[in-house]
Amino acid sequence: MGQSILKNRAVQILMAAFGTAIAGEFKINPFDGDVFRIALGSSAFLLFLLLMRHLPYITTGIVTGIVVLLFRTGMDAIGSGGASAIESLTIHFSAMVYYMVFALLMNLIKSRIDTFHPLVLGGAAAVIDLLSNEMELLTRLIVLDSASFRLNEWTFLMAIAVIRTYFTTGVYSSISVSQLRIKQREQNRRMEQMLSFSSGLYGEVFYLEKSIGTLERVTLSSYDLYRSFKAEEALQPYSRQVLDITQEIHEVKKDSQRILAGLVKLVDREVTGDLPLSVIMKFTMKSNAKYAEMLGKQIEFTLNMTSDYTTASYTPLLTLLGNLTANAVEVIKGKGSITLDVHEEGDYTVFTVADSGGGIKDRDRELLFEPGFTTKFDQEGVAATGIGLSHVQDIVDLFAGQITVEPVSELGGARFQIKLPASGLRKEE
């Protein structure tokens, strides 16, 4: 595996080197003749270094300098042929020095590139470009004994360096922003999946805890019955059978507790730490809009918020609101609307889910939150489990809150309103 990484890195270094050499052939000559070239090679090399920071800069600079030297010498040989190989190597030797020095100086700021503002990064790159150019000119002066440039030519050279580096860092910043947006979309997608999973799992854990409590009470009652049977001589033959039943119930309770322990670990695992109410409400609306679309219904969702704060209790809130909103989606026939509202009333935060469905009959309202009660039946007339609203009631009670339901209008619809103490939800700053 290590050899594969090294091989892949070597390929990337060669790609950067040859890409730079090719880009260097697209150039402008601000001075007379071909003594000094301002080419796109340096811009390409800077972009490669910024985008491929996992590469060793110094090694990349050495390889790039050698490739550029050989590439330009080869291009001279293919071209007019006026210069010998030695002369071409001598002429282009300073270009090799430029890329080596450029990589060396970039290596000094490599670890801090992510902390630089784009304008600062462009300025730092411009200084590095100018210093590298000076080393190239110094090398050319030593090797070719060329004359130094006049002041106005130096000014032009610095202006070109600034424009070139800021253009390159601008391209790099655009690419970085695009990559960040892609990562952000992927993180949002994963967060939504985890929130959906977490809220669903929270409901299962809540009911499993209730079931374990019920099993505990049944176990105690069964054991009391065993002791009663054992005390009565006529019932003693049945006492052993009751004891066996008690032991079986106890084993079921222990198995449920082991399952609960594993589920609690998953529920307690923080997905995002804390979430603002606005994110919770928008996620509820978005996920149920997809649910409505899956059921082939045209439902218009509206969100009204006059209160927003950060809460650590996002999982039970998602379970509450998701359950109520899903029920609203299910009761709407084909086309309708659902409105979600959040506001403050004194010490309470009030959550409201209103739909334009068929409404709830007065005789059903008192039984609405009882376990097993339902007004929904499938096409075969089989009743739904009805545990959703009783679950909502249990969670509201857990938060010492209140839940009420009332008709939206005489034409139908239902409005569920949940009041929860804000002090139990609000995350203290």
N, C-alpha and C positions, 0 to 999 in steps of 0.2 A: 504493500500500500504506500509506503514511504517513497519507493522508487517511482510509483505512478504519479505521486504529487510533484516530485522533482521534475519528472518528464513533462508534466502538464505546465509547470512553471517555466521550464525552458522554452516550451512552445510559445507561451504568452510573451516572454521576453523577446523572442525572435519576431513575433507578430508586431510588437511595438517598434522594434528596430527597423524592420522593413517598411512598416507603415510610415514611420518618420522619414525614412530615406526617400520613399516615393513622394510624400507630401512636400519634401524639400525641393523637388524639381519644379514646383509651382512657386515662382518667386518674382520679386521686383528688385531692381538695381537702382538705389537712390543716388549712387555715385557713378562717375564716368568709368566705363570699362566693366570688367568682371572681377574687380579687386575684392569687393565685399558684397555679399548677397543677403537680402532680407527675404527669407522664404517662409512658407507655411510649415516647414519641417519643425521649427521650434514650437509653433502653436500645437501641432499634432503631438509632439513629444510631451509637452506640458499636460495636454488632455489625457494622454495615456497614463502619465504618472498619477494624475488626480483620480482617474477611474480605476486604476489597478494598484492600489496602495498596498496590497498584499505582496507585491513583487519587491525584491531588494533593489532599492533605487541605484545604489552605486554600481552593482553588477549590470543593471539595465542600462545605465549610462555608458559604461565601458563597451558593452556589446553594441549598443546603438551607434556610438562613435565609430567603432571599427566597421560596422555595416555601412554607415553613411560614407566613410572614406573609400571603401572598396566599391560601393555602388556608383559614386561619382567618378571614380577612376575608370570603372567599366564603361560608364556612359560616355566619357571622353574618348575612350578607345573605339567605341562604336560610332562616335560622331565624326568630326572632321579629321581626327588623327594628327592634328598639328603638334600635339605634345606627346612626349614619350611617357611610359608608365611611371618612371621616376619623377618626372616633372609634374605629372598629375597628382601623384601621392604627396609631393611637396606642396602643391597649391592647395590641396584639400585637407592637409594635415591639421590646419587650424580649426576646421569644422569639427573634427573628431574631439579636439580639446574643448570646444564649446559645449558639446553634449555631455562630456565627462564632468566638466565643472558645473554645469547646470544641474545634473543629477546629484552631485555632491552637495551643492547648496540646498537643493530641495530636500535632501535627506535630513538636513538640520531642522527643518520645520515640519517634517512628515507627521510626527506624533501630535502636532497641534493644529493640523489643517481643519479638523472638524470643529474646532473652537473659534476659527476665524470667521468674521463677517465677510460676505462676498467681496465688499469693497476693500477690506484689509487684505484678503487673500490676493486680490488683483494687484494691489500695491506691492505686496511682498514678492509676488511672481515677477513684477516689472523690475524691481531692484535686482532680483536674481538674474533676470534676462540681461540687464545692463552690465552686471559684473561678469557674466559669462561672455558677453560681447567684448568687453575689455580684455579678457584673457585670450579670446580669439584674435583680437587685433594685436595684442602683445606677441602672441605666438607667430602671427603673420609677419610682424616687424622683425622678429629674430630670424625666422626662417627665410623670408623673402626680402628682407630689408626694405619694406615698403614705407612710403611716407605717411606721416600722421595726418589725421583729418583736420579740417578747419573747424572753427567754433560753430558756425551755422550748420555744418554737416553733423556735428555732435548733437546739436539741438534736435535736428530732424531725426537722428537715430534714436534718441530718447523718446521722442513723440511716437515713433513707430512701435517701440518696445511697449509703451504704455497701452496704446490702442490694441496691439496684438494680444497682450496678456489679459487685458480686461475683456476682450472679445472671447478668449478661450475660457476664462473663469466664468463668464456669463453663460456659455454653452454648458459648462460643467454644472453650474447651479441649476439650470433648467432641467438637465438630466436627473440631478439629485432630487429636485422637487417632484418630478414625475415618478421616480422610484419610491419616494416617501408616500405619495398619494396611493400608489399601488399597494404598498405595505399597509397603509392605513385602512384601505378598503378590505384587505384580507383580514386584518385584525378585527375590524368591525364585524365582518361575517362570522369569524370564529367566536367573538364575544356574544353575538346573538345566538349562536348555536349553544354556547355554554349557559347563557341565561335561560334559554328555553329548557335545556336539560335540567338545570338547577331548580327552576320553579316546579317542573313536573316531579322531580325527585323529592322536593320538599313536601309535596302533597302526600306522596307515598310514605315518607318517613313519619309524617304527622299521623296518618291513619294506622301505621304499624305500631306506633307508640300507644295509641288508644287501644289497639287490639291486645297488646301485651298487658296493659292495665286490666282489660276485661278478662284475659286468661288468668291473671293473678287472682282476681276476685272469684272466678269460677273454681280455681284450684283450692282456695280457702274454703269455699262453700262445700265443695266435694269432700274435702278432708273432714269438715264438721259433720257432714252426713255420714261419713265412715265411722266416726267416733260414736255417733248416735246409734247407728246400726249395731256396732260392737257392744254397746251398753245394754241393748235389748236382746235377750236370749233368743227370742223368736226370729229376730232379723240378723243374727250373727252369720248365718250362711251367706248372706248378701254383702256382708261387710268387706270381705276379701275382694269381691268383684268391684265394689265402689273404690277401694284403695287402688286397685290396678288402674281404674279409669283416672283417678287422681294423679297417679304417677305418669300416665300417658299425657295428660294435659300439661303437667309440669315439664315434660320433655319437649312438648311443642313450644311452650313458653321460652325455654332455654334456646331452642333453635331460632326462634323469632328474635331473641335478644342478640344472638350472634349476627344474624342478618342485619338487624338494626344498627349494630356497632359499625359494620362495614359501610352502610348507607350514610350514617352520620358523618363519617370521615369524608365522604364525597360531598355532602351538603356543606360541611364546614370549610371545605377548600375554597379560598377566596378567588373569585374570577377576576374581579376588578377592584377589590377593596371596598370602596364606597361608590354610590351612584347618586346623581341628582334626580329629583322627581321627574324632571323633564325627560331624561333618558328613559326612565321606567315607563312613563306614559307613551312616549313615541314608540318604544319597542312593543308595548301592548297593542297599540293601534296597528303597527306594521305587521306583526305576526298574525293578528286576526283578520287583517285585510287579505293576507295570503290564504287564510282558512276560508274566508268567504268566497274567494276566487276558486278555491279547490271545490267548494260545494256548488259552484256555478251561480252564485248570487251576486247581484249588483248592489253593493252597500256603500253608501257615502259616509266616511268617518270624519268627525269633527273633534278637535281638541281645543279646550278652553282652559287656560292656566293663569291664575293670578297669584299663585304661590309656588315657589321653587326653592328647595334647599337639599343639601346632601344628606343621605341616610345610609346607615349600615344594614338596614332591614329590607334591602331590595328584594331578597328572595321571597319572603312571605307576601310582600306587596305585589310582586309579579304573579304569585299564585292566586291571590285574591282577585286582582283586576283581570288577569287572564281568564279565570273561571267565569266571572260575571260577563265579560265581553264575549267569550265563546258562546255562552248561553244565549246572549242577545243575537249573535249571528245565527244561531240555530232556530230561534223562534221566528225570525223574519222570513216571510214567504216570497222568495224570488228577488224582490227589490225593496230597499228601504234605507234607513239611516241610523247611525249610532253616534251618540255624542258622549265624550269623556270630559269630565270637568274636575278641576282641583282648585280649592280655595280654602281660606282660613275662616274659622268661626270661633273667636275667643281663643281658648287653649287647644282647640281641636283642628286637625287638618281633615277636610271633608273631600272624599272621593265620590264622584257620581258617574254612573253608567246608565244612560237612557237610550231606549230603542223605540223604533216605530212598529214593533211587532203587534201581535193580537192582544197583548195585555194579559193581566192576571185576574181571574174571577175572585170576587170578594170571599167566597167560601173556601178558596184555596190559599188565601193569603196567610192565614194562621198556621197552616200545615206546611208552608213552603220550605221552611228550613229544617223540617223533620227528616231524619235519615230514612231513606227508602221512598220518600214521596216524590212523585214526578208528574208532570203534565205532558211529557213528551213520549210518544209511542212511534215505533217504526211502522213500515208498510204492512207488516204481518200482525200489528197490534200488540207487539211485545213492548213492555214498558222499559224505559231507561233505568239505570241503577239509582239515579236520584241522589247520589252522594255528593254532587258538586256543591249545591247550596248549603247543605249541612256542614260541609267542610269549610265553606266561607264563614259560616256562623262560628265554628270552633276557633278559627284563626282570629276573628274579630274579638271573641271573648278572651283569647290569649293576650291580646293587646289592651284589654279593658275598654273596648270600644263599643259602638252601637251600629246596628244595621237596620235600615227601614226600606220598605218598598211601597211605591204609590203609583197610581196611573199617571201617564203623561198628559192625556187629554181624554175627553169623552169618546173619541174615535178609537182609542186603544193606545198601546205602547206601555212600557213599564220603566220606572226610574228607581234604580237601586242606589241608595245613599249610605256610605260608610263614614262614620266619624271615629277617628283615632286620635288619642292624645298626642299632640305634636312633640311633647317632651320625650316620648318613647320612641319617636322616629328620627327626630332631628339629630344630626351628627354635630357635636360641639366642636367649634373651631379651636 
